[in-house]
Amino acid sequence: MATDAPIAVRRREDLKPAAADRLSSWLRNYKPLPGVPDELFDRTGRPRDYWLSFLGEFAEYPQAEFENRFSLATRHIRDTGVTYRIYGEENERSWPLSPMPLILSQGEWAQIAEGVEQRANLIEALLQDFYGEGALVAEGALPAAALTGSADFVRAMRGVKPPGGRFLQLYAADLGRGPDGRWWVLDDRTQAPSGAGYALESRLVLSRAYPNLYNAMNVQRLAPFFDGLRKGLAATAERDDPRICLLTPGPFSETYFEQAHLARYLGFLLVEGDDLVVRDGRVYVRTIAGLKRADVILRRVDADFIDPLELNSASHLGVPGLLEAIRSGGVAVLNIPGSGVLESKALLGFLPKLCRRLLGEELKMPNVATWWCGQPMERALVERNLENLAIAPAFNVPGTLAAMAKPRLVASMSAAEKAEFLARLNDRPGDYVGQEVVRLSTTPVLRDGRLEPAPFVLRVYAAMTPDGMKVMPGGFCRTSDHPDVRAISMGEDARTNDVWVISDRPVERVTLMASTEDVKVRRILGHLPSRAADNLFWLGRYIERAEATLRLVRSLCTSLMDSESATHSAGETLAILQKLLIEWGALDEKALGRRAIDAGRDTLHDDKAYGSVVSLVRSARRTAASMRERLSADFWTLLINLEASLVEGAHELLSEAEVLQQVENALQILAALSGLAQENMNRVAGWRFLDMGRRIERGVNTCRFTRALAHEEATIDDLDLLLDLADSQITYRARYLVGLALAPVRDMVVLDPFNTRSLAFQVETLKQHLDVLPALQDDGMLEEPDRVLLNLAAQVETETAARINTEKMIAFELALMRLSDAIGERFFLRGANAVPTAKLAGLA
Amino acid sequence: MIYNLRHRTTYTYESAVSFARCVLRLTPQSSPAQTVLESSLAVTPRPSNVIERTGAFGEHTLTAVIEEPHLALVIEARSRVDVHAPSLQLTTPSPSWDEVRKRSVRNADLGPDSPAAYLYPTRRTPIVAEITEYARPSFAEGRPIMEAAGELMTRMYADFTYDSKATTVSTLAQEAFKARRGVCQDFAHIMISGLKGLGLPAAYVSGYLRTIPPPGQARLEGADATHAWTAVWCGEGLGWVGFDPTNGILAQNDHIVLARGRDYSDVAPIDGIILAPGEQTLKVEVDVIPEDELVAAMRAGGMRSPVGLGTLL
């Protein structure tokens, strides 16, 4: 078995016969495309040594085993939420992971790293000039119009002196191997490069799927790169222990999960625009303890959207006043808004000359030959060679303003299209570039057990660290499922591959563990952002509501089964239950009077009803998804399982017993969730908000159930049902041997402070939570949530079961609603410190 | 010609606003065509923090933060500006438009006066084939830019109807073009769009226009309005020349420039965000008073001096 092999790569002749056969068959059937460089076979048509070593080891895994290993590792990583994939939603990640890495030798890698490092330094120097002195344009090295066409040439940043003095933190280059075997830059990513988080994920999956192979191959580790990235960001801050935020466009962003993953891995606070506020030239995070300074912001929001006050005023993703704060030096935002200007294809043709001028050296890695049509000679050249070129927009601009939607091959245009293009080129030549047609090189991938060449693009990252620009030894590789090697066709049908840079020697094992002297011991994990508190609170409410609804369904089905054998008036109780469900939005009004089994099934599965169990669980999952970095993997898995258990077999529930079975399953998972929250969540503020949400919801539900089932004319069935819903049957039977009576049931469900389901218990628990949470007011006065809660607590504590009536239950319920609002006002964004950004309107 | 300008904006809020951050572009700048003699900007309630700077397109910008709860926000800009634009006609000799196009792409200036800053489409001035084709007939090969742009302006003046109800502050150029109706802002955007479609540098100018009251009637206080027109770069010699498609005239001594940018968004007099739970209403009063007229009116006792303006005399 391969797994028992020592950590060293076998020679080919040492392979087991089955593996040797498999390897021979792979190699025999592998057909690189004519004239296209390939990673497995070198230019002489011989397989490269390190690929042979890898494939040999890989062949040692029997077919079934390696597939099993890979899919287990993939599922494990995804289920435990490392990738934050939302269950059942496919669109958050466009590319599935491939089981085979892209492998590069150390020597090969050295060239790539050198080229990318130089390019990152060049880009930093260019940004320094564009947003500083502007000498390159003034002295004629670059026409002004080659910059001004980009929506990312942010004039408001001209003359800025950013803290730390740097403009670029993270840079990425998309690379391919040219026909001569050299590496070429296809595209620069300078705005806010994505994909580094996916590189981490791919690495995690592959290193878990084939740990021995991974170790035997001496694959270089990624952790030191991310450590350097973090230190580089920290170095730009004024303070020693800076608060670093990753500014995300939010859960609707295509790469949100990657961003959340990165934030958690790097220990950054994941924030959205609404979480941040500018005061006195500095940036602060809104937390439940008030405003806390944000020293450094790693930006994933495009520049255009980053400050609605100075840039795109329609943006809801940004922070009003952020550019002013950057100008006044109160915050470091990296990459600086405006860094995206270097993604303009118009600039590509100038880079060799600019590199000589700024760095005094030749560009080490060429980019795709590109001619900007804003220059008369270049335009003439493009027009002469039109048939052999691709045409692309010269600048990155918002979609509606783009000169063309995407690059096109002129050869593939119809005569009419070509004529139209030429007319537009004549009107506005500066909007276009001509580019030589890129043919991607190939790397082996496994398809149906066969080894095949697939075109790929390799994204390589460079980060500024305290020791200078460093390149990640690895990357984010996309392989295409289509054999078409023209880069232009690289579309959605791609997979990601891990990138292994192999060392000649065993690599040192490193993780992101900080050295002891760097870490100050503390017990509070920083202040909880208001938005996270808001989400946790609502997660708690959704979970509790789902539980209560499940209990209602259970009662619905059991009381029906009982009624067939008993004589009591279960029919009326059934009607009460259905009415409760209808009021709750769990059931359609038309359901009244229908069979209990149908009502039960609908309550569980009707995804059009906002209050059905499946809708509530989905709401809980969605809320949880937007703060994945704060929940444990187990918590997330349970939530996913809960939804899965409800969705599975939804249409096959024929009998009450089957419905009951599903309800019991779901309740068990919920019990596990509660236990997890109770036992495994750190008792800092986050847990308190989750629990407060649950307590308020439970209190409200208890009030409602009591009103419906323990009113003056309540029957024995009603009281029995109430004890069921309040999960208090056993306690009641143990305490009162006489049987059911109104006053003792009311006391147990509403007033008994020792019953964990009673209203009194919820109120007491809420008091404990509020006592611990930070106060904003320093004048010694009570804050509104305390005021509401203390009042309610006094009433509940002094009440007696005999005097309880419907009005009082309504009053308790309303007080809980007011408490929920007051907590929202005080701790969450819509409270006193919120920004519903209304724009001062009108043409003045 | 010396003008006294008063531009007062009043926001009234349904419920108290606890925080406001505004970017104000309300102070005119001196240029070869005008000299700002005096200017002041008053914000009530008093801002807790004010930052003055030169904005991205050379405009004077003031950022004000108000942290005191308020029910009304009043922003009043006053200035005294001497306008002395060089005398130009559409027949004034100018380089051909194709030459202007070439030179603006070659331009080696990244600053706000550079034609390179005004060559590319923006959200409010996109390249729209219909508008480009509308503009094209005026631009025969080799035609001087003044003449060509002038003809486009004159055609627009004839073809478009001024209609303050047809559009809003957020109407896009292509919408107003389709309707052939709108206000100064729409016409300026359409003309810019057409010029850019042909590869020419064109800018949006916000400012004021002297209005002449109907004969025999006194000027109504606060009844003037802000105005907007198009500036076209006519080569290094002539530089930026203002074309006013709303009135079919060149912008000269009746036009006072407040700011120039790529479109309305760059030069909006007031941009802001507030913490406002309720509704807001907006009132704008503008007075553009030629100083000689003001003196004459005051001598004749026929007109009350707007508050404070008397002290400028």
Chai-1 contact restraints between the chains, C-beta under 6 A:
chainA,res_idxA,chainB,res_idxB,connection_type,confidence,min_distance_angstrom,max_distance_angstrom,comment,restraint_id
A,G134,B,L110,contact,1.0,0.0,6.0,A-B,restraint_1
A,V137,B,A108,contact,1.0,0.0,6.0,A-B,restraint_2
A,V137,B,L110,contact,1.0,0.0,6.0,A-B,restraint_3
A,G140,B,A108,contact,1.0,0.0,6.0,A-B,restraint_4
A,A144,B,N107,contact,1.0,0.0,6.0,A-B,restraint_5
A,A144,B,D109,contact,1.0,0.0,6.0,A-B,restraint_6
A,A144,B,L110,contact,1.0,0.0,6.0,A-B,restraint_7
A,A144,B,S114,contact,1.0,0.0,6.0,A-B,restraint_8
A,A144,B,A116,contact,1.0,0.0,6.0,A-B,restraint_9
A,A145,B,V105,contact,1.0,0.0,6.0,A-B,restraint_10
A,A145,B,A116,contact,1.0,0.0,6.0,A-B,restraint_11
A,A145,B,L119,contact,1.0,0.0,6.0,A-B,restraint_12
A,T148,B,A116,contact,1.0,0.0,6.0,A-B,restraint_13
A,T148,B,A117,contact,1.0,0.0,6.0,A-B,restraint_14
A,G149,B,Y120,contact,1.0,0.0,6.0,A-B,restraint_15
A,R155,B,A56,contact,1.0,0.0,6.0,A-B,restraint_16
A,A156,B,A56,contact,1.0,0.0,6.0,A-B,restraint_17
A,L309,B,V23,contact,1.0,0.0,6.0,A-B,restraint_18
A,L309,B,D271,contact,1.0,0.0,6.0,A-B,restraint_19
A,P320,B,R21,contact,1.0,0.0,6.0,A-B,restraint_20
A,P320,B,I273,contact,1.0,0.0,6.0,A-B,restraint_21
A,G321,B,R21,contact,1.0,0.0,6.0,A-B,restraint_22
A,E324,B,T63,contact,1.0,0.0,6.0,A-B,restraint_23
A,G374,B,V105,contact,1.0,0.0,6.0,A-B,restraint_24
A,L401,B,P121,contact,1.0,0.0,6.0,A-B,restraint_25
A,L401,B,P126,contact,1.0,0.0,6.0,A-B,restraint_26
A,D427,B,L198,contact,1.0,0.0,6.0,A-B,restraint_27
A,D427,B,G199,contact,1.0,0.0,6.0,A-B,restraint_28
A,R428,B,G199,contact,1.0,0.0,6.0,A-B,restraint_29
A,G430,B,V105,contact,1.0,0.0,6.0,A-B,restraint_30
A,V835,B,L275,contact,1.0,0.0,6.0,A-B,restraint_31
A,T837,B,I273,contact,1.0,0.0,6.0,A-B,restraint_32
A,A838,B,I274,contact,1.0,0.0,6.0,A-B,restraint_33
A,A838,B,A276,contact,1.0,0.0,6.0,A-B,restraint_34
A,L840,B,I270,contact,1.0,0.0,6.0,A-B,restraint_35
A,L840,B,G272,contact,1.0,0.0,6.0,A-B,restraint_36
A,G842,B,L282,contact,1.0,0.0,6.0,A-B,restraint_37
A,L843,B,V169,contact,1.0,0.0,6.0,A-B,restraint_38
A,A844,B,T9,contact,1.0,0.0,6.0,A-B,restraint_39
A,A844,B,P269,contact,1.0,0.0,6.0,A-B,restraint_40
A,A844,B,I270,contact,1.0,0.0,6.0,A-B,restraint_41
A,A844,B,V284,contact,1.0,0.0,6.0,A-B,restraint_42
